[in-house]
Structure formats: C-alpha cells, structure tokens
Amino acid sequence: MASRIRVEIKSRNEFWRNAVMVEWEYQFPQRALKAEADGFYLIEADWLEDLQRVASQCFSEALLAPSDPGRRQLLRRLFTRDE
C-alpha cells in the first residue's frame, strides 16, 4: 500500500478550487482524492507532483498540509489581519 499524505489546495476562490477538482478527475479518473476538511485532501504520496501541476494550471497551489489541521487553524486565527 502506498503512503498517504495530507494536502491543502489553495485557490483564488471557490471557482478555481472546483476547477482543480474537475481537471484532476479529467486527467486522472482512476485517482480519487479523499476529501477531509474544506480544501484538505488525502492523496497517495506519489501523486503530489501531478496534483501540483494540475493545481498550477488552475491558478492554485497544492501544498503539503500538517497532519494536525487544528494547529494551522489556530495559527490562522492568531495571525489574521484585521481589515
């Protein structure tokens, strides 16, 4: 069994995040991404490069995500700029 990693897909907006998913399903129909929290997915480690390429085609990024999502959410709340 291949190693699974957690990734975050960061996009300009929801439209582009959906575009990443549509393009991924089109290019790799046999590779299902397992959705977790909003914008986070579990993938096979050897898919990362392909997912990063697809994301870049859709003005997005696929980044390694921490194994503990609560930690990142806490940091975002602490360091969010007031507008």
PDB file with SEQRES, HELIX, SHEET and CRYST1 records, atoms N, CA, C and O in Angstrom:
SEQRES   1 A   83  MET ALA SER ARG ILE ARG VAL GLU ILE LYS SER ARG ASN          
SEQRES   2 A   83  GLU PHE TRP ARG ASN ALA VAL MET VAL GLU TRP GLU TYR          
SEQRES   3 A   83  GLN PHE PRO GLN ARG ALA LEU LYS ALA GLU ALA ASP GLY          
SEQRES   4 A   83  PHE TYR LEU ILE GLU ALA ASP TRP LEU GLU ASP LEU GLN          
SEQRES   5 A   83  ARG VAL ALA SER GLN CYS PHE SER GLU ALA LEU LEU ALA          
SEQRES   6 A   83  PRO SER ASP PRO GLY ARG ARG GLN LEU LEU ARG ARG LEU          
SEQRES   7 A   83  PHE THR ARG ASP GLU                                          
HELIX    1 AA1 GLU A   14  GLN A   27  1                                  14    
HELIX    2 AA2 ALA A   45  TRP A   47  5                                   3    
HELIX    3 AA3 LEU A   48  GLN A   57  1                                  10    
HELIX    4 AA4 PRO A   69  PHE A   79  1                                  11    
SHEET    1 AA1 4 LYS A  34  ALA A  35  0                                        
SHEET    2 AA1 4 PHE A  40  GLU A  44 -1                                        
SHEET    3 AA1 4 ARG A   4  SER A  11 -1                                        
SHEET    4 AA1 4 SER A  60  LEU A  64 -1                                        
CRYST1    1.000    1.000    1.000  90.00  90.00  90.00 P 1           1          
ATOM      1  N   MET A   1       0.841  -1.184   0.000  1.00  0.00           N  
ATOM      2  CA  MET A   1       0.000   0.000   0.000  1.00  0.00           C  
ATOM      3  C   MET A   1       0.887   1.249   0.000  1.00  0.00           C  
ATOM      4  O   MET A   1       1.858   1.326   0.752  1.00  0.00           O  
ATOM      5  N   ALA A   2       0.555   2.201  -0.827  1.00  0.00           N  
ATOM      6  CA  ALA A   2       1.339   3.429  -0.937  1.00  0.00           C  
ATOM      7  C   ALA A   2       1.080   4.337   0.266  1.00  0.00           C  
ATOM      8  O   ALA A   2       0.042   4.248   0.921  1.00  0.00           O  
ATOM      9  N   SER A   3       2.035   5.197   0.534  1.00  0.00           N  
ATOM     10  CA  SER A   3       1.935   6.139   1.633  1.00  0.00           C  
ATOM     11  C   SER A   3       0.962   7.256   1.277  1.00  0.00           C  
ATOM     12  O   SER A   3       1.000   7.793   0.170  1.00  0.00           O  
ATOM     13  N   ARG A   4       0.086   7.603   2.225  1.00  0.00           N  
ATOM     14  CA  ARG A   4      -0.871   8.686   2.001  1.00  0.00           C  
ATOM     15  C   ARG A   4      -0.392   9.928   2.737  1.00  0.00           C  
ATOM     16  O   ARG A   4       0.138   9.854   3.846  1.00  0.00           O  
ATOM     17  N   ILE A   5      -0.591  11.066   2.093  1.00  0.00           N  
ATOM     18  CA  ILE A   5      -0.229  12.345   2.689  1.00  0.00           C  
ATOM     19  C   ILE A   5      -1.437  13.268   2.649  1.00  0.00           C  
ATOM     20  O   ILE A   5      -2.389  13.045   1.902  1.00  0.00           O  
ATOM     21  N   ARG A   6      -1.376  14.293   3.458  1.00  0.00           N  
ATOM     22  CA  ARG A   6      -2.446  15.272   3.529  1.00  0.00           C  
ATOM     23  C   ARG A   6      -1.991  16.521   2.787  1.00  0.00           C  
ATOM     24  O   ARG A   6      -0.893  17.026   3.018  1.00  0.00           O  
ATOM     25  N   VAL A   7      -2.845  17.014   1.895  1.00  0.00           N  
ATOM     26  CA  VAL A   7      -2.524  18.218   1.126  1.00  0.00           C  
ATOM     27  C   VAL A   7      -3.640  19.249   1.283  1.00  0.00           C  
ATOM     28  O   VAL A   7      -4.785  18.922   1.596  1.00  0.00           O  
ATOM     29  N   GLU A   8      -3.265  20.492   1.056  1.00  0.00           N  
ATOM     30  CA  GLU A   8      -4.232  21.583   1.029  1.00  0.00           C  
ATOM     31  C   GLU A   8      -4.207  22.182  -0.358  1.00  0.00           C  
ATOM     32  O   GLU A   8      -3.137  22.447  -0.907  1.00  0.00           O  
ATOM     33  N   ILE A   9      -5.375  22.396  -0.926  1.00  0.00           N  
ATOM     34  CA  ILE A   9      -5.463  23.062  -2.222  1.00  0.00           C  
ATOM     35  C   ILE A   9      -5.876  24.500  -1.951  1.00  0.00           C  
ATOM     36  O   ILE A   9      -6.986  24.771  -1.492  1.00  0.00           O  
ATOM     37  N   LYS A  10      -4.955  25.418  -2.246  1.00  0.00           N  
ATOM     38  CA  LYS A  10      -5.201  26.842  -2.043  1.00  0.00           C  
ATOM     39  C   LYS A  10      -5.479  27.463  -3.410  1.00  0.00           C  
ATOM     40  O   LYS A  10      -4.694  27.323  -4.348  1.00  0.00           O  
ATOM     41  N   SER A  11      -6.608  28.147  -3.498  1.00  0.00           N  
ATOM     42  CA  SER A  11      -7.038  28.753  -4.756  1.00  0.00           C  
ATOM     43  C   SER A  11      -7.452  30.194  -4.541  1.00  0.00           C  
ATOM     44  O   SER A  11      -7.679  30.634  -3.414  1.00  0.00           O  
ATOM     45  N   ARG A  12      -7.546  30.919  -5.642  1.00  0.00           N  
ATOM     46  CA  ARG A  12      -8.001  32.318  -5.581  1.00  0.00           C  
ATOM     47  C   ARG A  12      -9.399  32.407  -4.969  1.00  0.00           C  
ATOM     48  O   ARG A  12      -9.704  33.306  -4.184  1.00  0.00           O  
ATOM     49  N   ASN A  13     -10.242  31.436  -5.359  1.00  0.00           N  
ATOM     50  CA  ASN A  13     -11.614  31.394  -4.849  1.00  0.00           C  
ATOM     51  C   ASN A  13     -12.187  29.992  -5.094  1.00  0.00           C  
ATOM     52  O   ASN A  13     -11.499  29.106  -5.600  1.00  0.00           O  
ATOM     53  N   GLU A  14     -13.434  29.816  -4.732  1.00  0.00           N  
ATOM     54  CA  GLU A  14     -14.087  28.507  -4.843  1.00  0.00           C  
ATOM     55  C   GLU A  14     -14.161  28.030  -6.302  1.00  0.00           C  
ATOM     56  O   GLU A  14     -14.040  26.834  -6.568  1.00  0.00           O  
ATOM     57  N   PHE A  15     -14.355  28.950  -7.234  1.00  0.00           N  
ATOM     58  CA  PHE A  15     -14.409  28.573  -8.647  1.00  0.00           C  
ATOM     59  C   PHE A  15     -13.136  27.837  -9.061  1.00  0.00           C  
ATOM     60  O   PHE A  15     -13.196  26.782  -9.694  1.00  0.00           O  
ATOM     61  N   TRP A  16     -11.981  28.405  -8.695  1.00  0.00           N  
ATOM     62  CA  TRP A  16     -10.717  27.795  -9.107  1.00  0.00           C  
ATOM     63  C   TRP A  16     -10.438  26.502  -8.351  1.00  0.00           C  
ATOM     64  O   TRP A  16      -9.823  25.591  -8.906  1.00  0.00           O  
ATOM     65  N   ARG A  17     -10.874  26.401  -7.100  1.00  0.00           N  
ATOM     66  CA  ARG A  17     -10.709  25.138  -6.379  1.00  0.00           C  
ATOM     67  C   ARG A  17     -11.527  24.041  -7.060  1.00  0.00           C  
ATOM     68  O   ARG A  17     -11.063  22.911  -7.216  1.00  0.00           O  
ATOM     69  N   ASN A  18     -12.754  24.392  -7.464  1.00  0.00           N  
ATOM     70  CA  ASN A  18     -13.575  23.417  -8.193  1.00  0.00           C  
ATOM     71  C   ASN A  18     -12.939  23.063  -9.530  1.00  0.00           C  
ATOM     72  O   ASN A  18     -13.019  21.915  -9.969  1.00  0.00           O  
ATOM     73  N   ALA A  19     -12.311  24.035 -10.180  1.00  0.00           N  
ATOM     74  CA  ALA A  19     -11.636  23.776 -11.457  1.00  0.00           C  
ATOM     75  C   ALA A  19     -10.507  22.761 -11.270  1.00  0.00           C  
ATOM     76  O   ALA A  19     -10.290  21.905 -12.128  1.00  0.00           O  
ATOM     77  N   VAL A  20      -9.789  22.856 -10.147  1.00  0.00           N  
ATOM     78  CA  VAL A  20      -8.730  21.877  -9.866  1.00  0.00           C  
ATOM     79  C   VAL A  20      -9.333  20.481  -9.785  1.00  0.00           C  
ATOM     80  O   VAL A  20      -8.793  19.532 -10.352  1.00  0.00           O  
ATOM     81  N   MET A  21     -10.449  20.360  -9.085  1.00  0.00           N  
ATOM     82  CA  MET A  21     -11.071  19.043  -8.918  1.00  0.00           C  
ATOM     83  C   MET A  21     -11.565  18.476 -10.255  1.00  0.00           C  
ATOM     84  O   MET A  21     -11.388  17.291 -10.538  1.00  0.00           O  
ATOM     85  N   VAL A  22     -12.176  19.324 -11.060  1.00  0.00           N  
ATOM     86  CA  VAL A  22     -12.672  18.880 -12.371  1.00  0.00           C  
ATOM     87  C   VAL A  22     -11.505  18.448 -13.259  1.00  0.00           C  
ATOM     88  O   VAL A  22     -11.557  17.401 -13.903  1.00  0.00           O  
ATOM     89  N   GLU A  23     -10.462  19.261 -13.285  1.00  0.00           N  
ATOM     90  CA  GLU A  23      -9.303  18.940 -14.126  1.00  0.00           C  
ATOM     91  C   GLU A  23      -8.599  17.683 -13.628  1.00  0.00           C  
ATOM     92  O   GLU A  23      -8.148  16.872 -14.437  1.00  0.00           O  
ATOM     93  N   TRP A  24      -8.496  17.508 -12.320  1.00  0.00           N  
ATOM     94  CA  TRP A  24      -7.876  16.300 -11.756  1.00  0.00           C  
ATOM     95  C   TRP A  24      -8.665  15.058 -12.186  1.00  0.00           C  
ATOM     96  O   TRP A  24      -8.085  14.070 -12.636  1.00  0.00           O  
ATOM     97  N   GLU A  25      -9.988  15.121 -12.042  1.00  0.00           N  
ATOM     98  CA  GLU A  25     -10.826  13.981 -12.424  1.00  0.00           C  
ATOM     99  C   GLU A  25     -10.728  13.692 -13.919  1.00  0.00           C  
ATOM    100  O   GLU A  25     -10.794  12.534 -14.332  1.00  0.00           O  
ATOM    101  N   TYR A  26     -10.572  14.734 -14.729  1.00  0.00           N  
ATOM    102  CA  TYR A  26     -10.428  14.549 -16.176  1.00  0.00           C  
ATOM    103  C   TYR A  26      -9.089  13.900 -16.516  1.00  0.00           C  
ATOM    104  O   TYR A  26      -9.038  12.955 -17.303  1.00  0.00           O  
ATOM    105  N   GLN A  27      -7.992  14.410 -15.918  1.00  0.00           N  
ATOM    106  CA  GLN A  27      -6.664  13.895 -16.257  1.00  0.00           C  
ATOM    107  C   GLN A  27      -6.347  12.566 -15.581  1.00  0.00           C  
ATOM    108  O   GLN A  27      -5.600  11.756 -16.130  1.00  0.00           O  
ATOM    109  N   PHE A  28      -6.905  12.334 -14.399  1.00  0.00           N  
ATOM    110  CA  PHE A  28      -6.585  11.129 -13.620  1.00  0.00           C  
ATOM    111  C   PHE A  28      -7.859  10.499 -13.062  1.00  0.00           C  
ATOM    112  O   PHE A  28      -8.046  10.478 -11.846  1.00  0.00           O  
ATOM    113  N   PRO A  29      -8.728   9.992 -13.913  1.00  0.00           N  
ATOM    114  CA  PRO A  29     -10.009   9.449 -13.431  1.00  0.00           C  
ATOM    115  C   PRO A  29      -9.860   8.262 -12.476  1.00  0.00           C  
ATOM    116  O   PRO A  29     -10.765   7.988 -11.687  1.00  0.00           O  
ATOM    117  N   GLN A  30      -8.762   7.578 -12.538  1.00  0.00           N  
ATOM    118  CA  GLN A  30      -8.534   6.422 -11.667  1.00  0.00           C  
ATOM    119  C   GLN A  30      -7.974   6.805 -10.299  1.00  0.00           C  
ATOM    120  O   GLN A  30      -7.809   5.937  -9.442  1.00  0.00           O  
ATOM    121  N   ARG A  31      -7.678   8.089 -10.078  1.00  0.00           N  
ATOM    122  CA  ARG A  31      -7.081   8.556  -8.822  1.00  0.00           C  
ATOM    123  C   ARG A  31      -8.078   9.443  -8.069  1.00  0.00           C  
ATOM    124  O   ARG A  31      -8.215  10.629  -8.369  1.00  0.00           O  
ATOM    125  N   ALA A  32      -8.757   8.868  -7.110  1.00  0.00           N  
ATOM    126  CA  ALA A  32      -9.740   9.624  -6.332  1.00  0.00           C  
ATOM    127  C   ALA A  32      -9.058  10.309  -5.155  1.00  0.00           C  
ATOM    128  O   ALA A  32      -8.308   9.687  -4.402  1.00  0.00           O  
ATOM    129  N   LEU A  33      -9.335  11.604  -5.013  1.00  0.00           N  
ATOM    130  CA  LEU A  33      -8.851  12.351  -3.859  1.00  0.00           C  
ATOM    131  C   LEU A  33      -9.862  12.169  -2.732  1.00  0.00           C  
ATOM    132  O   LEU A  33     -11.067  12.288  -2.949  1.00  0.00           O  
ATOM    133  N   LYS A  34      -9.369  11.880  -1.527  1.00  0.00           N  
ATOM    134  CA  LYS A  34     -10.267  11.712  -0.382  1.00  0.00           C  
ATOM    135  C   LYS A  34     -10.381  13.048   0.337  1.00  0.00           C  
ATOM    136  O   LYS A  34      -9.427  13.509   0.965  1.00  0.00           O  
ATOM    137  N   ALA A  35     -11.559  13.671   0.241  1.00  0.00           N  
ATOM    138  CA  ALA A  35     -11.787  14.974   0.861  1.00  0.00           C  
ATOM    139  C   ALA A  35     -11.848  14.838   2.377  1.00  0.00           C  
ATOM    140  O   ALA A  35     -12.429  13.895   2.914  1.00  0.00           O  
ATOM    141  N   GLU A  36     -11.237  15.795   3.044  1.00  0.00           N  
ATOM    142  CA  GLU A  36     -11.328  15.893   4.507  1.00  0.00           C  
ATOM    143  C   GLU A  36     -12.042  17.202   4.815  1.00  0.00           C  
ATOM    144  O   GLU A  36     -13.183  17.395   4.393  1.00  0.00           O  
ATOM    145  N   ALA A  37     -11.398  18.094   5.533  1.00  0.00           N  
ATOM    146  CA  ALA A  37     -11.969  19.415   5.817  1.00  0.00           C  
ATOM    147  C   ALA A  37     -11.934  20.244   4.535  1.00  0.00           C  
ATOM    148  O   ALA A  37     -11.343  19.835   3.536  1.00  0.00           O  
ATOM    149  N   ASP A  38     -12.560  21.388   4.576  1.00  0.00           N  
ATOM    150  CA  ASP A  38     -12.634  22.267   3.416  1.00  0.00           C  
ATOM    151  C   ASP A  38     -11.250  22.584   2.853  1.00  0.00           C  
ATOM    152  O   ASP A  38     -10.440  23.238   3.510  1.00  0.00           O  
ATOM    153  N   GLY A  39     -10.987  22.119   1.641  1.00  0.00           N  
ATOM    154  CA  GLY A  39      -9.719  22.401   0.977  1.00  0.00           C  
ATOM    155  C   GLY A  39      -8.610  21.417   1.276  1.00  0.00           C  
ATOM    156  O   GLY A  39      -7.517  21.548   0.724  1.00  0.00           O  
ATOM    157  N   PHE A  40      -8.853  20.428   2.136  1.00  0.00           N  
ATOM    158  CA  PHE A  40      -7.843  19.447   2.513  1.00  0.00           C  
ATOM    159  C   PHE A  40      -8.217  18.076   1.958  1.00  0.00           C  
ATOM    160  O   PHE A  40      -9.389  17.700   1.929  1.00  0.00           O  
ATOM    161  N   TYR A  41      -7.193  17.335   1.515  1.00  0.00           N  
ATOM    162  CA  TYR A  41      -7.417  16.032   0.898  1.00  0.00           C  
ATOM    163  C   TYR A  41      -6.313  15.061   1.292  1.00  0.00           C  
ATOM    164  O   TYR A  41      -5.189  15.469   1.583  1.00  0.00           O  
ATOM    165  N   LEU A  42      -6.643  13.776   1.297  1.00  0.00           N  
ATOM    166  CA  LEU A  42      -5.650  12.722   1.451  1.00  0.00           C  
ATOM    167  C   LEU A  42      -5.372  12.161   0.068  1.00  0.00           C  
ATOM    168  O   LEU A  42      -6.295  11.844  -0.682  1.00  0.00           O  
ATOM    169  N   ILE A  43      -4.091  12.040  -0.265  1.00  0.00           N  
ATOM    170  CA  ILE A  43      -3.695  11.516  -1.575  1.00  0.00           C  
ATOM    171  C   ILE A  43      -2.544  10.540  -1.393  1.00  0.00           C  
ATOM    172  O   ILE A  43      -1.911  10.512  -0.338  1.00  0.00           O  
ATOM    173  N   GLU A  44      -2.278   9.755  -2.401  1.00  0.00           N  
ATOM    174  CA  GLU A  44      -1.088   8.909  -2.415  1.00  0.00           C  
ATOM    175  C   GLU A  44       0.114   9.845  -2.580  1.00  0.00           C  
ATOM    176  O   GLU A  44       0.069  10.789  -3.369  1.00  0.00           O  
ATOM    177  N   ALA A  45       1.170   9.580  -1.843  1.00  0.00           N  
ATOM    178  CA  ALA A  45       2.347  10.463  -1.854  1.00  0.00           C  
ATOM    179  C   ALA A  45       2.910  10.658  -3.262  1.00  0.00           C  
ATOM    180  O   ALA A  45       3.370  11.749  -3.598  1.00  0.00           O  
ATOM    181  N   ASP A  46       2.877   9.615  -4.081  1.00  0.00           N  
ATOM    182  CA  ASP A  46       3.455   9.735  -5.418  1.00  0.00           C  
ATOM    183  C   ASP A  46       2.565  10.519  -6.396  1.00  0.00           C  
ATOM    184  O   ASP A  46       2.954  10.711  -7.548  1.00  0.00           O  
ATOM    185  N   TRP A  47       1.392  10.971  -5.967  1.00  0.00           N  
ATOM    186  CA  TRP A  47       0.524  11.809  -6.800  1.00  0.00           C  
ATOM    187  C   TRP A  47       0.822  13.297  -6.621  1.00  0.00           C  
ATOM    188  O   TRP A  47       0.332  14.112  -7.403  1.00  0.00           O  
ATOM    189  N   LEU A  48       1.602  13.667  -5.625  1.00  0.00           N  
ATOM    190  CA  LEU A  48       1.774  15.080  -5.271  1.00  0.00           C  
ATOM    191  C   LEU A  48       2.247  15.924  -6.445  1.00  0.00           C  
ATOM    192  O   LEU A  48       1.693  16.994  -6.695  1.00  0.00           O  
ATOM    193  N   GLU A  49       3.240  15.473  -7.154  1.00  0.00           N  
ATOM    194  CA  GLU A  49       3.762  16.262  -8.279  1.00  0.00           C  
ATOM    195  C   GLU A  49       2.690  16.486  -9.342  1.00  0.00           C  
ATOM    196  O   GLU A  49       2.573  17.584  -9.885  1.00  0.00           O  
ATOM    197  N   ASP A  50       1.908  15.451  -9.639  1.00  0.00           N  
ATOM    198  CA  ASP A  50       0.829  15.589 -10.625  1.00  0.00           C  
ATOM    199  C   ASP A  50      -0.246  16.560 -10.128  1.00  0.00           C  
ATOM    200  O   ASP A  50      -0.747  17.381 -10.896  1.00  0.00           O  
ATOM    201  N   LEU A  51      -0.596  16.464  -8.851  1.00  0.00           N  
ATOM    202  CA  LEU A  51      -1.606  17.361  -8.301  1.00  0.00           C  
ATOM    203  C   LEU A  51      -1.104  18.804  -8.306  1.00  0.00           C  
ATOM    204  O   LEU A  51      -1.873  19.722  -8.592  1.00  0.00           O  
ATOM    205  N   GLN A  52       0.154  19.013  -8.000  1.00  0.00           N  
ATOM    206  CA  GLN A  52       0.715  20.367  -8.039  1.00  0.00           C  
ATOM    207  C   GLN A  52       0.667  20.936  -9.459  1.00  0.00           C  
ATOM    208  O   GLN A  52       0.376  22.119  -9.641  1.00  0.00           O  
ATOM    209  N   ARG A  53       0.946  20.116 -10.451  1.00  0.00           N  
ATOM    210  CA  ARG A  53       0.895  20.572 -11.842  1.00  0.00           C  
ATOM    211  C   ARG A  53      -0.536  20.938 -12.240  1.00  0.00           C  
ATOM    212  O   ARG A  53      -0.764  21.981 -12.854  1.00  0.00           O  
ATOM    213  N   VAL A  54      -1.499  20.080 -11.890  1.00  0.00           N  
ATOM    214  CA  VAL A  54      -2.900  20.360 -12.209  1.00  0.00           C  
ATOM    215  C   VAL A  54      -3.354  21.634 -11.499  1.00  0.00           C  
ATOM    216  O   VAL A  54      -4.024  22.474 -12.101  1.00  0.00           O  
ATOM    217  N   ALA A  55      -2.996  21.782 -10.229  1.00  0.00           N  
ATOM    218  CA  ALA A  55      -3.390  22.974  -9.473  1.00  0.00           C  
ATOM    219  C   ALA A  55      -2.827  24.237 -10.128  1.00  0.00           C  
ATOM    220  O   ALA A  55      -3.528  25.242 -10.239  1.00  0.00           O  
ATOM    221  N   SER A  56      -1.578  24.190 -10.557  1.00  0.00           N  
ATOM    222  CA  SER A  56      -0.977  25.377 -11.174  1.00  0.00           C  
ATOM    223  C   SER A  56      -1.679  25.742 -12.484  1.00  0.00           C  
ATOM    224  O   SER A  56      -1.713  26.914 -12.858  1.00  0.00           O  
ATOM    225  N   GLN A  57      -2.231  24.763 -13.176  1.00  0.00           N  
ATOM    226  CA  GLN A  57      -2.987  25.021 -14.406  1.00  0.00           C  
ATOM    227  C   GLN A  57      -4.283  25.772 -14.109  1.00  0.00           C  
ATOM    228  O   GLN A  57      -4.879  26.379 -14.999  1.00  0.00           O  
ATOM    229  N   CYS A  58      -4.712  25.721 -12.841  1.00  0.00           N  
ATOM    230  CA  CYS A  58      -5.974  26.337 -12.424  1.00  0.00           C  
ATOM    231  C   CYS A  58      -5.737  27.477 -11.428  1.00  0.00           C  
ATOM    232  O   CYS A  58      -6.569  27.723 -10.554  1.00  0.00           O  
ATOM    233  N   PHE A  59      -4.599  28.170 -11.561  1.00  0.00           N  
ATOM    234  CA  PHE A  59      -4.281  29.310 -10.703  1.00  0.00           C  
ATOM    235  C   PHE A  59      -4.390  28.955  -9.215  1.00  0.00           C  
ATOM    236  O   PHE A  59      -4.905  29.737  -8.415  1.00  0.00           O  
ATOM    237  N   SER A  60      -3.897  27.764  -8.861  1.00  0.00           N  
ATOM    238  CA  SER A  60      -3.984  27.269  -7.493  1.00  0.00           C  
ATOM    239  C   SER A  60      -2.673  26.614  -7.100  1.00  0.00           C  
ATOM    240  O   SER A  60      -1.759  26.481  -7.914  1.00  0.00           O  
ATOM    241  N   GLU A  61      -2.594  26.203  -5.832  1.00  0.00           N  
ATOM    242  CA  GLU A  61      -1.427  25.501  -5.329  1.00  0.00           C  
ATOM    243  C   GLU A  61      -1.885  24.272  -4.544  1.00  0.00           C  
ATOM    244  O   GLU A  61      -2.917  24.302  -3.872  1.00  0.00           O  
ATOM    245  N   ALA A  62      -1.114  23.204  -4.636  1.00  0.00           N  
ATOM    246  CA  ALA A  62      -1.321  22.022  -3.810  1.00  0.00           C  
ATOM    247  C   ALA A  62      -0.121  21.944  -2.878  1.00  0.00           C  
ATOM    248  O   ALA A  62       1.012  21.744  -3.316  1.00  0.00           O  
ATOM    249  N   LEU A  63      -0.387  22.105  -1.588  1.00  0.00           N  
ATOM    250  CA  LEU A  63       0.674  22.183  -0.589  1.00  0.00           C  
ATOM    251  C   LEU A  63       0.555  21.043   0.413  1.00  0.00           C  
ATOM    252  O   LEU A  63      -0.548  20.595   0.726  1.00  0.00           O  
ATOM    253  N   LEU A  64       1.686  20.581   0.909  1.00  0.00           N  
ATOM    254  CA  LEU A  64       1.648  19.613   1.996  1.00  0.00           C  
ATOM    255  C   LEU A  64       0.976  20.280   3.180  1.00  0.00           C  
ATOM    256  O   LEU A  64       1.294  21.420   3.519  1.00  0.00           O  
ATOM    257  N   ALA A  65       0.062  19.587   3.798  1.00  0.00           N  
ATOM    258  CA  ALA A  65      -0.664  20.138   4.946  1.00  0.00           C  
ATOM    259  C   ALA A  65      -0.195  19.446   6.214  1.00  0.00           C  
ATOM    260  O   ALA A  65       0.253  18.300   6.171  1.00  0.00           O  
ATOM    261  N   PRO A  66      -0.296  20.130   7.334  1.00  0.00           N  
ATOM    262  CA  PRO A  66       0.098  19.492   8.588  1.00  0.00           C  
ATOM    263  C   PRO A  66      -0.834  18.333   8.919  1.00  0.00           C  
ATOM    264  O   PRO A  66      -2.001  18.331   8.526  1.00  0.00           O  
ATOM    265  N   SER A  67      -0.317  17.359   9.634  1.00  0.00           N  
ATOM    266  CA  SER A  67      -1.148  16.214  10.000  1.00  0.00           C  
ATOM    267  C   SER A  67      -2.200  16.606  11.025  1.00  0.00           C  
ATOM    268  O   SER A  67      -3.208  15.915  11.175  1.00  0.00           O  
ATOM    269  N   ASP A  68      -1.974  17.720  11.738  1.00  0.00           N  
ATOM    270  CA  ASP A  68      -2.930  18.216  12.726  1.00  0.00           C  
ATOM    271  C   ASP A  68      -3.545  19.508  12.210  1.00  0.00           C  
ATOM    272  O   ASP A  68      -2.956  20.574  12.390  1.00  0.00           O  
ATOM    273  N   PRO A  69      -4.720  19.448  11.570  1.00  0.00           N  
ATOM    274  CA  PRO A  69      -5.312  20.660  10.993  1.00  0.00           C  
ATOM    275  C   PRO A  69      -5.696  21.693  12.030  1.00  0.00           C  
ATOM    276  O   PRO A  69      -5.725  22.881  11.710  1.00  0.00           O  
ATOM    277  N   GLY A  70      -5.989  21.301  13.249  1.00  0.00           N  
ATOM    278  CA  GLY A  70      -6.355  22.256  14.284  1.00  0.00           C  
ATOM    279  C   GLY A  70      -5.245  23.246  14.555  1.00  0.00           C  
ATOM    280  O   GLY A  70      -5.511  24.412  14.844  1.00  0.00           O  
ATOM    281  N   ARG A  71      -4.013  22.800  14.467  1.00  0.00           N  
ATOM    282  CA  ARG A  71      -2.861  23.676  14.704  1.00  0.00           C  
ATOM    283  C   ARG A  71      -2.821  24.806  13.666  1.00  0.00           C  
ATOM    284  O   ARG A  71      -2.620  25.966  14.028  1.00  0.00           O  
ATOM    285  N   ARG A  72      -3.007  24.485  12.399  1.00  0.00           N  
ATOM    286  CA  ARG A  72      -2.983  25.513  11.355  1.00  0.00           C  
ATOM    287  C   ARG A  72      -4.140  26.484  11.527  1.00  0.00           C  
ATOM    288  O   ARG A  72      -3.969  27.691  11.358  1.00  0.00           O  
ATOM    289  N   GLN A  73      -5.321  25.965  11.863  1.00  0.00           N  
ATOM    290  CA  GLN A  73      -6.470  26.844  12.068  1.00  0.00           C  
ATOM    291  C   GLN A  73      -6.233  27.792  13.231  1.00  0.00           C  
ATOM    292  O   GLN A  73      -6.600  28.965  13.161  1.00  0.00           O  
ATOM    293  N   LEU A  74      -5.626  27.297  14.295  1.00  0.00           N  
ATOM    294  CA  LEU A  74      -5.308  28.149  15.431  1.00  0.00           C  
ATOM    295  C   LEU A  74      -4.341  29.259  15.020  1.00  0.00           C  
ATOM    296  O   LEU A  74      -4.540  30.420  15.379  1.00  0.00           O  
ATOM    297  N   LEU A  75      -3.305  28.909  14.276  1.00  0.00           N  
ATOM    298  CA  LEU A  75      -2.332  29.910  13.833  1.00  0.00           C  
ATOM    299  C   LEU A  75      -2.981  30.946  12.920  1.00  0.00           C  
ATOM    300  O   LEU A  75      -2.664  32.133  13.004  1.00  0.00           O  
ATOM    301  N   ARG A  76      -3.878  30.509  12.058  1.00  0.00           N  
ATOM    302  CA  ARG A  76      -4.564  31.462  11.172  1.00  0.00           C  
ATOM    303  C   ARG A  76      -5.389  32.451  11.987  1.00  0.00           C  
ATOM    304  O   ARG A  76      -5.410  33.642  11.677  1.00  0.00           O  
ATOM    305  N   ARG A  77      -6.070  31.967  13.029  1.00  0.00           N  
ATOM    306  CA  ARG A  77      -6.869  32.863  13.863  1.00  0.00           C  
ATOM    307  C   ARG A  77      -5.976  33.846  14.614  1.00  0.00           C  
ATOM    308  O   ARG A  77      -6.331  35.015  14.771  1.00  0.00           O  
ATOM    309  N   LEU A  78      -4.825  33.379  15.075  1.00  0.00           N  
ATOM    310  CA  LEU A  78      -3.929  34.237  15.842  1.00  0.00           C  
ATOM    311  C   LEU A  78      -3.290  35.321  14.976  1.00  0.00           C  
ATOM    312  O   LEU A  78      -3.067  36.439  15.439  1.00  0.00           O  
ATOM    313  N   PHE A  79      -2.998  34.991  13.727  1.00  0.00           N  
ATOM    314  CA  PHE A  79      -2.240  35.900  12.878  1.00  0.00           C  
ATOM    315  C   PHE A  79      -3.038  36.503  11.737  1.00  0.00           C  
ATOM    316  O   PHE A  79      -2.459  37.047  10.797  1.00  0.00           O  
ATOM    317  N   THR A  80      -4.347  36.417  11.805  1.00  0.00           N  
ATOM    318  CA  THR A  80      -5.205  37.016  10.776  1.00  0.00           C  
ATOM    319  C   THR A  80      -5.198  38.525  10.923  1.00  0.00           C  
ATOM    320  O   THR A  80      -5.339  39.055  12.026  1.00  0.00           O  
ATOM    321  N   ARG A  81      -5.035  39.204   9.814  1.00  0.00           N  
ATOM    322  CA  ARG A  81      -5.051  40.664   9.811  1.00  0.00           C  
ATOM    323  C   ARG A  81      -6.476  41.168   9.892  1.00  0.00           C  
ATOM    324  O   ARG A  81      -7.371  40.623   9.246  1.00  0.00           O  
ATOM    325  N   ASP A  82      -6.687  42.197  10.676  1.00  0.00           N  
ATOM    326  CA  ASP A  82      -7.975  42.866  10.698  1.00  0.00           C  
ATOM    327  C   ASP A  82      -8.037  43.816   9.516  1.00  0.00           C  
ATOM    328  O   ASP A  82      -7.092  44.559   9.252  1.00  0.00           O  
ATOM    329  N   GLU A  83      -9.129  43.785   8.824  1.00  0.00           N  
ATOM    330  CA  GLU A  83      -9.260  44.652   7.633  1.00  0.00           C  
ATOM    331  C   GLU A  83     -10.197  45.770   7.889  1.00  0.00           C  
ATOM    332  O   GLU A  83     -10.429  46.595   7.006  1.00  0.00           O  
TER     333      GLU A  83                                                      
END                                                                             
